[in-house]
Amino acid sequence: MGMKGIVAGAGLLAMTAGVFLAPQASATAPPPKLSVSPAKVAPGQALDFSASCHGTPTAVTSPGLAGPVTLSAQAGAAYTGNGKAAGRTGKFKASFRCDGGPNLPAASGTATVEFEIVCPPPTTTPTKPPSSSKPPSSSQPPPSSEPPSSSSAPSSSSARVVPAALTKPCGTPGKTPQVKVKPAGAPQTGGGI
C-alpha cells in the first residue's frame, strides 16, 4: 500500500467519523402563527386570539387594540388570549413575536393577523305610541303617588333600550345638517318690499 492509499484511507476514516460523531443539527420547528376571531368587530367588542409558538411568545399588540393581549399557554405550543377592540374604526394588523431560542431558531419570528373594526349598523327600536291622558285599564293597578323603588324589575319599555353606542352610527363624516329656523311672522319669500 502506497502513501496515496494511506492518505486516502485516513481521509475516508476522518470523514466517516465526522458523520457519526458530529453534533446533531438544530431541531426545526414551524414558524409562529396567529389568528383572531371574529375578524370584523365593532368598537369595544371582544377579540379572541389563538397563537402557535414553539418558544417564548410576547404579548399581541396593535393600534386597533385597547391594550396588549397576554397569551396564555395551552397544550403543546398553543397559546390563547382575549383582547378588546379600540374605539376607532379601520383595518388593523395585530402581531406577536416568538423567540425559539438557540435550539429552535426556525421557531423565532413574528406572526401577524389582520382584523377590522367597523361601525355597527344603526338599529331601530320599536316605537311606542305616545302616552295619552286616558286612565289606565282596569286590569292594571292605579298609579301610586310614591316613586318606584330601585329594586323593582325594569318595565318592558326599559328592557328594550339599546345602548347609545349601538344606536348611533360611528365615524359619520362631517357635521349634521342644521335646519334653518325662521321666527314666527317672518316673510316666507325673503325678497319682498
PLY file of the C-alpha trace (Angstrom):
ply
format ascii 1.0
element vertex 193
property float x
property float y
property float z
element edge 192
property int vertex1
property int vertex2
end_header
0.00 0.00 0.00
1.46 3.27 -1.05
1.41 6.61 0.52
-1.60 7.62 -1.57
-3.62 4.73 -0.21
-2.78 5.56 3.38
-3.73 9.22 2.94
-6.96 8.29 1.15
-7.82 5.76 3.86
-7.15 8.28 6.63
-9.28 10.88 4.86
-12.12 8.41 4.44
-11.86 7.41 8.10
-11.94 11.06 9.22
-14.94 11.81 7.05
-16.85 8.78 8.36
-16.06 9.71 11.95
-17.24 13.26 11.27
-20.62 12.00 10.10
-21.16 9.75 13.09
-19.62 11.94 15.79
-20.73 15.38 14.54
-23.16 17.26 16.78
-26.73 16.99 15.66
-28.10 19.90 13.69
-30.55 22.16 15.49
-34.06 20.78 15.67
-36.52 22.58 13.44
-39.93 23.87 14.36
-42.63 25.60 12.35
-42.73 29.40 12.34
-45.19 31.15 14.67
-48.82 31.63 13.62
-51.57 33.98 14.83
-55.33 34.02 14.23
-58.17 36.20 15.51
-61.89 35.63 15.93
-64.02 37.41 14.88
-62.07 39.20 12.15
-64.67 42.00 11.91
-65.84 43.69 15.12
-67.50 46.84 16.46
-65.53 49.31 18.59
-65.04 47.92 22.09
-66.02 44.35 21.12
-64.04 41.34 22.39
-61.39 39.66 20.23
-60.07 36.12 20.80
-56.51 35.37 19.65
-55.02 31.92 19.05
-51.30 31.52 18.51
-48.77 28.81 17.81
-45.25 29.34 19.15
-42.51 26.76 19.78
-40.72 29.06 22.20
-41.49 32.15 24.26
-44.23 34.49 22.92
-44.59 38.21 23.54
-47.97 39.90 24.01
-50.13 40.59 20.95
-50.07 44.29 20.11
-51.87 46.54 17.63
-53.06 50.14 17.36
-56.54 48.60 16.92
-56.47 47.03 20.39
-57.44 48.74 23.63
-54.21 47.31 25.13
-51.68 44.47 24.76
-53.12 40.93 24.84
-51.24 38.46 27.03
-51.03 34.96 25.57
-51.61 32.05 27.97
-50.07 28.63 27.32
-52.41 25.80 26.37
-51.48 22.25 25.32
-48.25 21.89 23.33
-47.22 25.04 21.51
-50.72 26.58 21.54
-51.47 29.92 23.18
-54.67 31.94 23.57
-55.53 35.45 24.68
-58.52 37.77 24.86
-58.49 41.46 23.99
-60.79 44.35 23.24
-61.09 46.38 20.04
-60.12 50.04 20.24
-62.72 52.77 19.90
-61.85 53.79 16.33
-62.73 52.15 13.05
-60.38 50.84 10.37
-58.27 47.85 9.32
-55.54 46.88 11.76
-52.73 44.35 11.99
-52.02 42.59 15.27
-48.74 40.78 15.82
-46.60 38.96 18.34
-43.02 37.70 18.36
-41.97 34.16 19.17
-38.44 33.50 20.42
-37.40 29.91 19.73
-34.05 30.41 21.45
-30.74 28.91 20.32
-32.16 25.38 19.99
-35.11 26.31 17.76
-34.04 29.23 15.55
-36.63 28.36 12.90
-39.37 28.92 15.50
-38.28 32.52 16.02
-40.18 35.17 14.13
-43.18 37.48 14.07
-46.73 36.37 13.27
-49.32 38.86 12.08
-53.09 38.79 11.55
-55.46 41.44 10.19
-58.79 42.45 11.68
-61.27 45.22 11.02
-63.22 47.49 13.35
-66.45 48.64 11.72
-69.39 50.73 12.79
-72.38 48.66 13.77
-75.38 49.22 11.53
-77.94 51.60 13.03
-80.55 49.65 14.92
-84.18 50.54 15.01
-86.14 50.17 18.19
-89.87 49.61 18.15
-91.65 52.88 18.58
-94.05 53.18 21.45
-97.26 55.12 20.84
-97.31 58.43 22.71
-98.91 58.26 26.09
-102.38 59.71 26.26
-104.45 61.18 29.04
-106.67 58.08 29.20
-106.89 56.43 32.60
-105.14 53.05 32.87
-107.19 50.00 32.01
-108.95 48.20 34.82
-106.52 45.24 34.62
-103.66 47.44 35.82
-103.46 48.83 39.35
-103.89 52.61 39.64
-100.63 54.57 39.63
-99.15 55.20 43.04
-98.07 58.63 44.20
-94.86 57.08 45.52
-91.83 56.94 43.24
-90.93 53.42 42.07
-88.29 51.71 44.16
-84.91 50.99 42.62
-85.27 47.28 43.37
-88.33 46.87 41.17
-87.97 44.94 37.92
-87.42 47.02 34.80
-90.50 47.76 32.78
-90.86 46.24 29.35
-90.06 49.56 27.70
-86.75 49.95 29.56
-85.81 46.33 28.80
-85.77 47.21 25.08
-83.37 50.11 25.49
-80.31 49.67 23.30
-77.05 51.28 24.45
-76.42 54.59 22.70
-73.10 53.31 21.32
-75.01 50.77 19.25
-77.75 53.05 18.02
-75.66 55.99 16.84
-73.64 55.47 13.69
-69.95 55.89 14.45
-67.44 57.60 12.22
-70.04 59.68 10.37
-68.02 62.24 8.40
-68.91 65.92 8.51
-71.43 67.80 10.59
-75.10 67.08 10.99
-77.07 69.37 8.66
-78.76 72.18 10.52
-82.35 73.17 9.78
-82.93 76.88 9.31
-85.48 78.25 11.74
-87.40 81.39 10.85
-89.11 83.38 13.58
-92.90 83.50 13.52
-94.22 86.31 11.33
-91.11 86.48 9.16
-91.71 86.75 5.40
-91.58 83.35 3.70
-90.21 84.58 0.37
-87.47 86.80 1.73
-87.26 89.01 -1.37
-90.08 91.39 -0.64
-90.53 95.05 -0.13
0 1
1 2
2 3
3 4
4 5
5 6
6 7
7 8
8 9
9 10
10 11
11 12
12 13
13 14
14 15
15 16
16 17
17 18
18 19
19 20
20 21
21 22
22 23
23 24
24 25
25 26
26 27
27 28
28 29
29 30
30 31
31 32
32 33
33 34
34 35
35 36
36 37
37 38
38 39
39 40
40 41
41 42
42 43
43 44
44 45
45 46
46 47
47 48
48 49
49 50
50 51
51 52
52 53
53 54
54 55
55 56
56 57
57 58
58 59
59 60
60 61
61 62
62 63
63 64
64 65
65 66
66 67
67 68
68 69
69 70
70 71
71 72
72 73
73 74
74 75
75 76
76 77
77 78
78 79
79 80
80 81
81 82
82 83
83 84
84 85
85 86
86 87
87 88
88 89
89 90
90 91
91 92
92 93
93 94
94 95
95 96
96 97
97 98
98 99
99 100
100 101
101 102
102 103
103 104
104 105
105 106
106 107
107 108
108 109
109 110
110 111
111 112
112 113
113 114
114 115
115 116
116 117
117 118
118 119
119 120
120 121
121 122
122 123
123 124
124 125
125 126
126 127
127 128
128 129
129 130
130 131
131 132
132 133
133 134
134 135
135 136
136 137
137 138
138 139
139 140
140 141
141 142
142 143
143 144
144 145
145 146
146 147
147 148
148 149
149 150
150 151
151 152
152 153
153 154
154 155
155 156
156 157
157 158
158 159
159 160
160 161
161 162
162 163
163 164
164 165
165 166
166 167
167 168
168 169
169 170
170 171
171 172
172 173
173 174
174 175
175 176
176 177
177 178
178 179
179 180
180 181
181 182
182 183
183 184
184 185
185 186
186 187
187 188
188 189
189 190
190 191
191 192
